[in-house]
């Protein structure tokens, strides 16, 4: 059910390319007081430098 979903907004505070990968970026995302590591396959569309400071859901 859609009502049960909890969306949170985070800010990317650091991002780097994953070694030996053509597609992956590893981001440090600050959500509230927590920092989480998230790996995403967006390297073909964004550079690691472009991602820093972006808000994500």
ZABA-340677 format. One record per atom (N, C-alpha, C): residue number from 0; atom name; x, y, z. Coordinates in Angstrom, 3 decimals. Each point is the difference from the previous one (the first is absolute). Example, Ala and Ser with C-alpha at 12.3 -4.5 7.8 and 13.67 -1.06 7.14 Angstrom:
REM ZABA-340677
<rec><num>0</num><atomo>N</atomo><X>13.190</X><Y>-5.690</Y><Z>7.800</Z></rec>
<rec><num>0</num><atomo>CA</atomo><X>-0.890</X><Y>1.190</Y><Z>0.000</Z></rec>
<rec><num>0</num><atomo>C</atomo><X>0.900</X><Y>1.200</Y><Z>0.000</Z></rec>
<rec><num>1</num><atomo>N</atomo><X>-0.350</X><Y>1.050</Y><Z>-0.720</Z></rec>
<rec><num>1</num><atomo>CA</atomo><X>0.820</X><Y>1.190</Y><Z>0.060</Z></rec>
<rec><num>1</num><atomo>C</atomo><X>-0.770</X><Y>1.090</Y><Z>0.730</Z></rec>
//
This chain:
REM ZABA-340677
<rec><num>0</num><atomo>N</atomo><X>0.821</X><Y>-1.194</Y><Z>0.000</Z></rec>
<rec><num>0</num><atomo>CA</atomo><X>-0.821</X><Y>1.194</Y><Z>0.000</Z></rec>
<rec><num>0</num><atomo>C</atomo><X>0.865</X><Y>1.258</Y><Z>0.000</Z></rec>
<rec><num>1</num><atomo>N</atomo><X>-0.405</X><Y>0.946</Y><Z>-0.808</Z></rec>
<rec><num>1</num><atomo>CA</atomo><X>0.754</X><Y>1.244</Y><Z>-0.137</Z></rec>
<rec><num>1</num><atomo>C</atomo><X>0.032</X><Y>0.794</Y><Z>1.304</Z></rec>
<rec><num>2</num><atomo>N</atomo><X>-1.055</X><Y>-0.059</Y><Z>0.798</Z></rec>
<rec><num>2</num><atomo>CA</atomo><X>-0.060</X><Y>0.763</Y><Z>1.256</Z></rec>
<rec><num>2</num><atomo>C</atomo><X>1.061</X><Y>-0.448</Y><Z>1.001</Z></rec>
<rec><num>3</num><atomo>N</atomo><X>0.476</X><Y>-1.212</Y><Z>-0.114</Z></rec>
<rec><num>3</num><atomo>CA</atomo><X>0.965</X><Y>-0.539</Y><Z>0.959</Z></rec>
<rec><num>3</num><atomo>C</atomo><X>1.442</X><Y>0.403</Y><Z>-0.307</Z></rec>
<rec><num>4</num><atomo>N</atomo><X>0.238</X><Y>0.563</Y><Z>-1.179</Z></rec>
<rec><num>4</num><atomo>CA</atomo><X>1.352</X><Y>0.409</Y><Z>-0.371</Z></rec>
<rec><num>4</num><atomo>C</atomo><X>0.430</X><Y>1.236</Y><Z>0.774</Z></rec>
<rec><num>5</num><atomo>N</atomo><X>1.284</X><Y>0.049</Y><Z>0.349</Z></rec>
<rec><num>5</num><atomo>CA</atomo><X>0.564</X><Y>1.160</Y><Z>0.678</Z></rec>
<rec><num>5</num><atomo>C</atomo><X>1.147</X><Y>0.530</Y><Z>-0.853</Z></rec>
<rec><num>6</num><atomo>N</atomo><X>-0.209</X><Y>1.147</Y><Z>-0.607</Z></rec>
<rec><num>6</num><atomo>CA</atomo><X>1.029</X><Y>0.610</Y><Z>-0.828</Z></rec>
<rec><num>6</num><atomo>C</atomo><X>0.822</X><Y>0.956</Y><Z>0.846</Z></rec>
<rec><num>7</num><atomo>N</atomo><X>1.317</X><Y>-0.007</Y><Z>-0.204</Z></rec>
<rec><num>7</num><atomo>CA</atomo><X>0.886</X><Y>0.912</Y><Z>0.705</Z></rec>
<rec><num>7</num><atomo>C</atomo><X>0.917</X><Y>0.663</Y><Z>-1.016</Z></rec>
<rec><num>8</num><atomo>N</atomo><X>0.312</X><Y>1.258</Y><Z>0.256</Z></rec>
<rec><num>8</num><atomo>CA</atomo><X>0.898</X><Y>0.756</Y><Z>-0.863</Z></rec>
<rec><num>8</num><atomo>C</atomo><X>1.374</X><Y>0.032</Y><Z>0.650</Z></rec>
<rec><num>9</num><atomo>N</atomo><X>1.031</X><Y>-0.257</Y><Z>-0.784</Z></rec>
<rec><num>9</num><atomo>CA</atomo><X>1.368</X><Y>0.056</Y><Z>0.495</Z></rec>
<rec><num>9</num><atomo>C</atomo><X>0.856</X><Y>0.854</Y><Z>-0.915</Z></rec>
<rec><num>10</num><atomo>N</atomo><X>1.149</X><Y>0.419</Y><Z>0.515</Z></rec>
<rec><num>10</num><atomo>CA</atomo><X>0.939</X><Y>0.790</Y><Z>-0.793</Z></rec>
<rec><num>10</num><atomo>C</atomo><X>1.284</X><Y>-0.789</Y><Z>-0.180</Z></rec>
<rec><num>11</num><atomo>N</atomo><X>0.486</X><Y>-0.065</Y><Z>-1.229</Z></rec>
<rec><num>11</num><atomo>CA</atomo><X>1.251</X><Y>-0.701</Y><Z>-0.277</Z></rec>
<rec><num>11</num><atomo>C</atomo><X>1.147</X><Y>0.882</Y><Z>0.476</Z></rec>
<rec><num>12</num><atomo>N</atomo><X>0.780</X><Y>-0.517</Y><Z>0.962</Z></rec>
<rec><num>12</num><atomo>CA</atomo><X>1.107</X><Y>0.777</Y><Z>0.561</Z></rec>
<rec><num>12</num><atomo>C</atomo><X>1.348</X><Y>-0.432</Y><Z>-0.559</Z></rec>
<rec><num>13</num><atomo>N</atomo><X>0.054</X><Y>-1.185</Y><Z>-0.616</Z></rec>
<rec><num>13</num><atomo>CA</atomo><X>1.225</X><Y>-0.486</Y><Z>-0.639</Z></rec>
<rec><num>13</num><atomo>C</atomo><X>-0.395</X><Y>-1.044</Y><Z>-1.035</Z></rec>
<rec><num>14</num><atomo>N</atomo><X>0.791</X><Y>-0.089</Y><Z>-1.061</Z></rec>
<rec><num>14</num><atomo>CA</atomo><X>-0.291</X><Y>-0.970</Y><Z>-1.056</Z></rec>
<rec><num>14</num><atomo>C</atomo><X>1.302</X><Y>-0.371</Y><Z>-0.692</Z></rec>
<rec><num>15</num><atomo>N</atomo><X>0.140</X><Y>-1.282</Y><Z>-0.334</Z></rec>
<rec><num>15</num><atomo>CA</atomo><X>1.195</X><Y>-0.455</Y><Z>-0.714</Z></rec>
<rec><num>15</num><atomo>C</atomo><X>-0.361</X><Y>-1.145</Y><Z>-0.926</Z></rec>
<rec><num>16</num><atomo>N</atomo><X>0.834</X><Y>-0.191</Y><Z>-1.009</Z></rec>
<rec><num>16</num><atomo>CA</atomo><X>-0.193</X><Y>-1.101</Y><Z>-0.934</Z></rec>
<rec><num>16</num><atomo>C</atomo><X>0.394</X><Y>-1.307</Y><Z>0.672</Z></rec>
<rec><num>17</num><atomo>N</atomo><X>-0.726</X><Y>-1.068</Y><Z>-0.322</Z></rec>
<rec><num>17</num><atomo>CA</atomo><X>0.337</X><Y>-1.330</Y><Z>0.495</Z></rec>
<rec><num>17</num><atomo>C</atomo><X>1.073</X><Y>-0.557</Y><Z>-0.921</Z></rec>
<rec><num>18</num><atomo>N</atomo><X>1.131</X><Y>-0.409</Y><Z>0.584</Z></rec>
<rec><num>18</num><atomo>CA</atomo><X>1.107</X><Y>-0.519</Y><Z>-0.801</Z></rec>
<rec><num>18</num><atomo>C</atomo><X>-0.436</X><Y>-1.236</Y><Z>-0.779</Z></rec>
<rec><num>19</num><atomo>N</atomo><X>0.519</X><Y>-0.132</Y><Z>-1.193</Z></rec>
<rec><num>19</num><atomo>CA</atomo><X>-0.255</X><Y>-1.132</Y><Z>-0.897</Z></rec>
<rec><num>19</num><atomo>C</atomo><X>-1.469</X><Y>-0.106</Y><Z>-0.414</Z></rec>
<rec><num>20</num><atomo>N</atomo><X>-0.733</X><Y>1.112</Y><Z>0.065</Z></rec>
<rec><num>20</num><atomo>CA</atomo><X>-1.391</X><Y>-0.003</Y><Z>-0.427</Z></rec>
<rec><num>20</num><atomo>C</atomo><X>-0.215</X><Y>1.079</Y><Z>-1.053</Z></rec>
<rec><num>21</num><atomo>N</atomo><X>-0.772</X><Y>-0.322</Y><Z>-1.019</Z></rec>
<rec><num>21</num><atomo>CA</atomo><X>-0.311</X><Y>0.971</Y><Z>-1.050</Z></rec>
<rec><num>21</num><atomo>C</atomo><X>-1.274</X><Y>0.775</Y><Z>0.297</Z></rec>
<rec><num>22</num><atomo>N</atomo><X>-0.796</X><Y>-0.453</Y><Z>0.969</Z></rec>
<rec><num>22</num><atomo>CA</atomo><X>-1.323</X><Y>0.582</Y><Z>0.211</Z></rec>
<rec><num>22</num><atomo>C</atomo><X>-0.244</X><Y>0.569</Y><Z>1.392</Z></rec>
<rec><num>23</num><atomo>N</atomo><X>0.788</X><Y>-0.384</Y><Z>1.002</Z></rec>
<rec><num>23</num><atomo>CA</atomo><X>-0.369</X><Y>0.291</Y><Z>1.383</Z></rec>
<rec><num>23</num><atomo>C</atomo><X>0.684</X><Y>1.213</Y><Z>0.610</Z></rec>
<rec><num>24</num><atomo>N</atomo><X>-0.777</X><Y>0.738</Y><Z>0.803</Z></rec>
<rec><num>24</num><atomo>CA</atomo><X>0.502</X><Y>1.064</Y><Z>0.865</Z></rec>
<rec><num>24</num><atomo>C</atomo><X>-0.386</X><Y>-0.354</Y><Z>1.430</Z></rec>
<rec><num>25</num><atomo>N</atomo><X>0.882</X><Y>0.267</Y><Z>0.939</Z></rec>
<rec><num>25</num><atomo>CA</atomo><X>-0.250</X><Y>-0.237</Y><Z>1.417</Z></rec>
<rec><num>25</num><atomo>C</atomo><X>-0.147</X><Y>1.357</Y><Z>0.684</Z></rec>
<rec><num>26</num><atomo>N</atomo><X>-1.163</X><Y>0.239</Y><Z>0.594</Z></rec>
<rec><num>26</num><atomo>CA</atomo><X>-0.302</X><Y>1.296</Y><Z>0.604</Z></rec>
<rec><num>26</num><atomo>C</atomo><X>-0.193</X><Y>-0.129</Y><Z>1.500</Z></rec>
<rec><num>27</num><atomo>N</atomo><X>0.430</X><Y>1.023</Y><Z>0.728</Z></rec>
<rec><num>27</num><atomo>CA</atomo><X>-0.286</X><Y>0.137</Y><Z>1.422</Z></rec>
<rec><num>27</num><atomo>C</atomo><X>-1.163</X><Y>0.983</Y><Z>0.090</Z></rec>
<rec><num>28</num><atomo>N</atomo><X>-1.138</X><Y>-0.468</Y><Z>0.519</Z></rec>
<rec><num>28</num><atomo>CA</atomo><X>-1.214</X><Y>0.809</Y><Z>0.020</Z></rec>
<rec><num>28</num><atomo>C</atomo><X>-0.391</X><Y>0.287</Y><Z>1.443</Z></rec>
<rec><num>29</num><atomo>N</atomo><X>-0.145</X><Y>1.278</Y><Z>0.321</Z></rec>
<rec><num>29</num><atomo>CA</atomo><X>-0.409</X><Y>0.409</Y><Z>1.348</Z></rec>
<rec><num>29</num><atomo>C</atomo><X>-1.517</X><Y>0.105</Y><Z>0.038</Z></rec>
<rec><num>30</num><atomo>N</atomo><X>-0.605</X><Y>-0.830</Y><Z>0.854</Z></rec>
<rec><num>30</num><atomo>CA</atomo><X>-1.448</X><Y>-0.008</Y><Z>0.197</Z></rec>
<rec><num>30</num><atomo>C</atomo><X>-0.238</X><Y>0.278</Y><Z>1.478</Z></rec>
<rec><num>31</num><atomo>N</atomo><X>-0.414</X><Y>1.208</Y><Z>0.316</Z></rec>
<rec><num>31</num><atomo>CA</atomo><X>-0.141</X><Y>0.397</Y><Z>1.398</Z></rec>
<rec><num>31</num><atomo>C</atomo><X>1.369</X><Y>0.035</Y><Z>0.650</Z></rec>
<rec><num>32</num><atomo>N</atomo><X>0.166</X><Y>-0.754</Y><Z>1.087</Z></rec>
<rec><num>32</num><atomo>CA</atomo><X>1.296</X><Y>-0.051</Y><Z>0.684</Z></rec>
<rec><num>32</num><atomo>C</atomo><X>0.844</X><Y>-1.189</Y><Z>-0.449</Z></rec>
<rec><num>33</num><atomo>N</atomo><X>-0.542</X><Y>-0.849</Y><Z>-0.873</Z></rec>
<rec><num>33</num><atomo>CA</atomo><X>0.711</X><Y>-1.192</Y><Z>-0.469</Z></rec>
<rec><num>33</num><atomo>C</atomo><X>0.665</X><Y>0.249</Y><Z>-1.346</Z></rec>
<rec><num>34</num><atomo>N</atomo><X>1.109</X><Y>-0.703</Y><Z>-0.236</Z></rec>
<rec><num>34</num><atomo>CA</atomo><X>0.641</X><Y>-0.014</Y><Z>-1.316</Z></rec>
<rec><num>34</num><atomo>C</atomo><X>-0.036</X><Y>-1.441</Y><Z>-0.498</Z></rec>
<rec><num>35</num><atomo>N</atomo><X>-0.562</X><Y>-0.180</Y><Z>-1.179</Z></rec>
<rec><num>35</num><atomo>CA</atomo><X>-0.111</X><Y>-1.334</Y><Z>-0.590</Z></rec>
<rec><num>35</num><atomo>C</atomo><X>0.787</X><Y>-0.070</Y><Z>-1.297</Z></rec>
<rec><num>36</num><atomo>N</atomo><X>0.519</X><Y>-1.177</Y><Z>-0.281</Z></rec>
<rec><num>36</num><atomo>CA</atomo><X>0.732</X><Y>-0.235</Y><Z>-1.246</Z></rec>
<rec><num>36</num><atomo>C</atomo><X>-0.955</X><Y>-0.642</Y><Z>-0.995</Z></rec>
<rec><num>37</num><atomo>N</atomo><X>-0.108</X><Y>0.604</Y><Z>-1.178</Z></rec>
<rec><num>37</num><atomo>CA</atomo><X>-0.904</X><Y>-0.505</Y><Z>-1.027</Z></rec>
<rec><num>37</num><atomo>C</atomo><X>0.773</X><Y>-0.132</Y><Z>-1.308</Z></rec>
<rec><num>38</num><atomo>N</atomo><X>-0.126</X><Y>-1.160</Y><Z>-0.633</Z></rec>
<rec><num>38</num><atomo>CA</atomo><X>0.653</X><Y>-0.252</Y><Z>-1.285</Z></rec>
<rec><num>38</num><atomo>C</atomo><X>-1.071</X><Y>0.048</Y><Z>-1.083</Z></rec>
<rec><num>39</num><atomo>N</atomo><X>0.268</X><Y>0.754</Y><Z>-1.058</Z></rec>
<rec><num>39</num><atomo>CA</atomo><X>-0.986</X><Y>0.141</Y><Z>-1.072</Z></rec>
<rec><num>39</num><atomo>C</atomo><X>0.673</X><Y>-0.123</Y><Z>-1.368</Z></rec>
<rec><num>40</num><atomo>N</atomo><X>-0.755</X><Y>-0.481</Y><Z>-0.968</Z></rec>
<rec><num>40</num><atomo>CA</atomo><X>0.514</X><Y>-0.209</Y><Z>-1.356</Z></rec>
<rec><num>40</num><atomo>C</atomo><X>-0.260</X><Y>1.189</Y><Z>-0.903</Z></rec>
<rec><num>41</num><atomo>N</atomo><X>0.503</X><Y>1.177</Y><Z>0.372</Z></rec>
<rec><num>41</num><atomo>CA</atomo><X>-0.288</X><Y>1.223</Y><Z>-0.754</Z></rec>
<rec><num>41</num><atomo>C</atomo><X>1.249</X><Y>0.654</Y><Z>-0.583</Z></rec>
<rec><num>42</num><atomo>N</atomo><X>1.098</X><Y>-0.722</Y><Z>-0.004</Z></rec>
<rec><num>42</num><atomo>CA</atomo><X>1.273</X><Y>0.569</Y><Z>-0.453</Z></rec>
<rec><num>42</num><atomo>C</atomo><X>-0.047</X><Y>0.481</Y><Z>-1.452</Z></rec>
<rec><num>43</num><atomo>N</atomo><X>-0.828</X><Y>-0.608</Y><Z>-0.826</Z></rec>
<rec><num>43</num><atomo>CA</atomo><X>-0.097</X><Y>0.409</Y><Z>-1.400</Z></rec>
<rec><num>43</num><atomo>C</atomo><X>-0.690</X><Y>1.356</Y><Z>-0.154</Z></rec>
<rec><num>44</num><atomo>N</atomo><X>-0.720</X><Y>0.427</Y><Z>1.030</Z></rec>
<rec><num>44</num><atomo>CA</atomo><X>-0.789</X><Y>1.226</Y><Z>-0.081</Z></rec>
<rec><num>44</num><atomo>C</atomo><X>0.548</X><Y>1.148</Y><Z>0.840</Z></rec>
<rec><num>45</num><atomo>N</atomo><X>0.710</X><Y>-0.315</Y><Z>1.092</Z></rec>
<rec><num>45</num><atomo>CA</atomo><X>0.520</X><Y>1.018</Y><Z>0.916</Z></rec>
<rec><num>45</num><atomo>C</atomo><X>1.425</X><Y>-0.340</Y><Z>0.406</Z></rec>
<rec><num>46</num><atomo>N</atomo><X>0.816</X><Y>1.020</Y><Z>0.208</Z></rec>
<rec><num>46</num><atomo>CA</atomo><X>1.331</X><Y>-0.225</Y><Z>0.569</Z></rec>
<rec><num>46</num><atomo>C</atomo><X>-0.128</X><Y>0.041</Y><Z>1.521</Z></rec>
<rec><num>47</num><atomo>N</atomo><X>0.988</X><Y>-0.537</Y><Z>0.694</Z></rec>
<rec><num>47</num><atomo>CA</atomo><X>-0.011</X><Y>0.017</Y><Z>1.463</Z></rec>
<rec><num>47</num><atomo>C</atomo><X>-0.027</X><Y>1.437</Y><Z>0.520</Z></rec>
<rec><num>48</num><atomo>N</atomo><X>0.718</X><Y>0.889</Y><Z>-0.658</Z></rec>
<rec><num>48</num><atomo>CA</atomo><X>0.058</X><Y>1.397</Y><Z>0.432</Z></rec>
<rec><num>48</num><atomo>C</atomo><X>-1.357</X><Y>0.687</Y><Z>-0.143</Z></rec>
<rec><num>49</num><atomo>N</atomo><X>-0.747</X><Y>-0.335</Y><Z>-1.054</Z></rec>
<rec><num>49</num><atomo>CA</atomo><X>-1.326</X><Y>0.590</Y><Z>-0.215</Z></rec>
<rec><num>49</num><atomo>C</atomo><X>-0.991</X><Y>-0.392</Y><Z>1.090</Z></rec>
<rec><num>50</num><atomo>N</atomo><X>0.176</X><Y>-1.170</Y><Z>0.578</Z></rec>
<rec><num>50</num><atomo>CA</atomo><X>-0.972</X><Y>-0.516</Y><Z>0.961</Z></rec>
<rec><num>50</num><atomo>C</atomo><X>0.093</X><Y>0.663</Y><Z>1.368</Z></rec>
<rec><num>51</num><atomo>N</atomo><X>1.175</X><Y>0.468</Y><Z>0.382</Z></rec>
<rec><num>51</num><atomo>CA</atomo><X>0.181</X><Y>0.594</Y><Z>1.330</Z></rec>
<rec><num>51</num><atomo>C</atomo><X>-0.885</X><Y>1.238</Y><Z>0.128</Z></rec>
<rec><num>52</num><atomo>N</atomo><X>-0.779</X><Y>0.025</Y><Z>1.086</Z></rec>
<rec><num>52</num><atomo>CA</atomo><X>-0.897</X><Y>1.124</Y><Z>0.265</Z></rec>
<rec><num>52</num><atomo>C</atomo><X>-1.418</X><Y>-0.209</Y><Z>-0.497</Z></rec>
<rec><num>53</num><atomo>N</atomo><X>-0.231</X><Y>-1.029</Y><Z>-0.817</Z></rec>
<rec><num>53</num><atomo>CA</atomo><X>-1.348</X><Y>-0.251</Y><Z>-0.514</Z></rec>
<rec><num>53</num><atomo>C</atomo><X>-0.877</X><Y>-0.607</Y><Z>1.087</Z></rec>
<rec><num>54</num><atomo>N</atomo><X>-1.282</X><Y>0.305</Y><Z>-0.059</Z></rec>
<rec><num>54</num><atomo>CA</atomo><X>-0.997</X><Y>-0.591</Y><Z>0.891</Z></rec>
<rec><num>54</num><atomo>C</atomo><X>-0.590</X><Y>-1.213</Y><Z>-0.711</Z></rec>
<rec><num>55</num><atomo>N</atomo><X>-0.174</X><Y>-1.082</Y><Z>0.735</Z></rec>
<rec><num>55</num><atomo>CA</atomo><X>-0.529</X><Y>-1.239</Y><Z>-0.572</Z></rec>
<rec><num>55</num><atomo>C</atomo><X>-1.081</X><Y>-0.566</Y><Z>0.908</Z></rec>
<rec><num>56</num><atomo>N</atomo><X>-0.864</X><Y>-0.834</Y><Z>-0.585</Z></rec>
<rec><num>56</num><atomo>CA</atomo><X>-1.067</X><Y>-0.622</Y><Z>0.772</Z></rec>
<rec><num>56</num><atomo>C</atomo><X>0.221</X><Y>-1.493</Y><Z>0.009</Z></rec>
//
